[in-house]
Amino acid sequence: MTIDEIENLIKQGIKDSEVTMEGDGCSCSTTVISSEFEGKSLLERQKMVLATVRAQIDSGELHALSIKAKTPEEV
């Protein structure tokens, strides 16, 4: 799994998101900025991002994903 593939999955799952990726395909980190996170706790935000790549994590295609999820106002 490539960084670009992970980024695309996140962008498809979280509308109007700005996604920055680091690392390699099986273990990486992401910063996701979206107004969809407004009013959500940090845990809720992380769950939203994880949901976009859940199938890849469950299959072992993606081993680890470190997540920073922010609203545009928090940047």
HUZIFEN-V960121 format. One record per backbone hydrogen bond with DSSP energy under -0.5 kcal/mol. NH is the residue of the N-H (numbers start at 1). CO is the residue of the C=O. Records with the same first field share a line. If there is no record, write none. Layout:
# HUZIFEN-V960121
NH: CO  CO
This chain:
# HUZIFEN-V960121
6: 2
7: 3
8: 4
9: 5
10: 6
11: 7
12: 8
13: 9
14: 10
15: 13
17: 14
18: 33
19: 17
20: 31
22: 29
24: 27
28: 64
29: 22
30: 66
31: 20
32: 68
33: 18
34: 32  70
37: 34
38: 35
40: 37
45: 41
46: 42
47: 43
48: 44
49: 45
50: 46
51: 47
52: 48  49
53: 49  50
54: 51
57: 53
58: 54
59: 55
60: 56  57
61: 56
62: 56
63: 26
64: 26
66: 28
68: 30
70: 32
74: 71
75: 72
